[in-house]
């Protein structure tokens, strides 16, 4: 499975603009955090938003996949398919190989 860490992206031309109005106290906190990281306020906010977005998407997709996998697993337990010829042949090979 892929790592969810945000990777450093190659600098690309910036084509989109994003604006937000925030209270002065919130801006001060963001500026302080950006200074501690040694980055600009814009880079800090964009990086933080990207990390949060990536984490949100991963969490949503993981829960969806877990739900789908759980349903498939339970259905397979409750309604197992009959063994086909390939499965019977594999079982025979296993029995001969292990002497069971």
Protein Blocks (a to p, Z undefined) as FASTA:
>chain_A
ZZfbdcdddddddfbdcdddddfklmmmmmmmmmmnopafklmmmmmmmmmmmmmmmmmm
mmmmmmmmmmmmmmmmmmccdddfklmmmmmmmmmmnoZZ
